[in-house]
Amino acid sequence: MLANLSETDRKKVLLYSVLIVTVVGAWSVFGPYGALKYYGVAKELNEILAQNEQLREANTALKQEINKLKHDPVYLEDVARRQFGLIKKNEVIYEFPEKKKRHE
């Protein structure tokens, strides 16, 4: 088919073909569903998956904490003493002031 065209028509066909390929290539890279968007979404997905894993680990730790608080009286007592300052009957707490560091 190109053999029947004149030299100027062949150049026009080649120019239009290059132009179409360039536009399609640019669209596939920079368009709304192009490669740049894909890489951005893939990066965001990886960040969300990493955050999801961190939350899953935090949930596991909290579930273990809840289980200890429900079933381990020694741990419950330790938490009550540390967080709320609770003491047993006939127990005395001594508080010592912190020593100030000397400047040498």
Secondary structure per residue as TSV (DSSP state, phi and psi in degrees):
chain	resnum	aa	ss	phi	psi
A	1	M	-	360.0	-42.6
A	2	L	G	-68.2	-22.9
A	3	A	G	-66.1	-28.4
A	4	N	G	-81.7	-12.2
A	5	L	S	-85.9	155.5
A	6	S	-	-76.3	168.8
A	7	E	H	-59.9	-42.2
A	8	T	H	-67.5	-37.3
A	9	D	H	-68.4	-36.9
A	10	R	H	-63.0	-41.8
A	11	K	H	-64.3	-39.2
A	12	K	H	-64.0	-43.9
A	13	V	H	-62.5	-44.4
A	14	L	H	-63.1	-44.1
A	15	L	H	-62.2	-45.5
A	16	Y	H	-65.7	-37.5
A	17	S	H	-64.3	-45.5
A	18	V	H	-63.1	-41.6
A	19	L	H	-63.0	-44.0
A	20	I	H	-64.9	-44.9
A	21	V	H	-62.1	-40.0
A	22	T	H	-64.9	-44.8
A	23	V	H	-64.7	-44.7
A	24	V	H	-64.5	-41.1
A	25	G	H	-63.4	-45.1
A	26	A	H	-63.6	-40.4
A	27	W	H	-63.6	-39.7
A	28	S	H	-71.7	-20.6
A	29	V	H	-94.1	-47.7
A	30	F	H	-103.0	-4.9
A	31	G	S	-70.2	175.8
A	32	P	T	-63.8	-22.1
A	33	Y	T	-119.3	26.2
A	34	G	S	-82.4	-175.7
A	35	A	H	-63.0	-39.9
A	36	L	H	-63.5	-42.4
A	37	K	H	-63.6	-41.6
A	38	Y	H	-59.8	-46.9
A	39	Y	H	-66.4	-35.8
A	40	G	H	-64.3	-43.6
A	41	V	H	-67.6	-38.7
A	42	A	H	-63.9	-40.4
A	43	K	H	-64.3	-44.7
A	44	E	H	-62.4	-39.7
A	45	L	H	-61.6	-44.3
A	46	N	H	-63.1	-38.7
A	47	E	H	-65.0	-41.7
A	48	I	H	-66.9	-39.8
A	49	L	H	-64.4	-39.0
A	50	A	H	-66.0	-42.5
A	51	Q	H	-64.1	-39.3
A	52	N	H	-61.6	-41.4
A	53	E	H	-64.4	-40.9
A	54	Q	H	-62.7	-42.7
A	55	L	H	-65.3	-37.3
A	56	R	H	-63.2	-42.2
A	57	E	H	-65.8	-40.1
A	58	A	H	-64.1	-41.2
A	59	N	H	-62.5	-40.8
A	60	T	H	-62.3	-43.7
A	61	A	H	-63.5	-40.7
A	62	L	H	-67.0	-37.6
A	63	K	H	-64.1	-39.9
A	64	Q	H	-65.4	-39.9
A	65	E	H	-61.4	-45.2
A	66	I	H	-61.7	-43.7
A	67	N	H	-61.9	-42.2
A	68	K	H	-63.9	-42.9
A	69	L	H	-64.6	-33.6
A	70	K	H	-78.7	-34.3
A	71	H	H	-118.3	-7.8
A	72	D	-	-118.1	97.8
A	73	P	H	-64.0	-31.4
A	74	V	H	-66.4	-42.8
A	75	Y	H	-66.2	-41.9
A	76	L	H	-59.8	-42.5
A	77	E	H	-63.6	-42.7
A	78	D	H	-61.1	-43.5
A	79	V	H	-65.4	-42.9
A	80	A	H	-62.0	-39.0
A	81	R	H	-68.8	-45.3
A	82	R	H	-70.3	-48.8
A	83	Q	H	-82.8	-34.5
A	84	F	H	-114.3	-1.6
A	85	G	-	66.4	27.2
A	86	L	-	-74.3	149.0
A	87	I	-	-132.3	160.7
A	88	K	-	-81.4	166.1
A	89	K	T	-63.6	139.9
A	90	N	T	63.9	23.3
A	91	E	-	-105.3	140.3
A	92	V	-	-118.2	135.5
A	93	I	-	-108.2	130.1
A	94	Y	-	-105.2	127.4
A	95	E	-	-112.3	125.7
A	96	F	-	-108.7	136.0
A	97	P	-	-68.2	149.2
A	98	E	-	-72.9	140.7
A	99	K	-	-76.3	138.1
A	100	K	-	-81.1	137.9
A	101	K	-	-78.9	140.4
A	102	R	-	-84.6	141.5
A	103	H	-	-89.4	123.9
A	104	E	-	-98.5	360.0
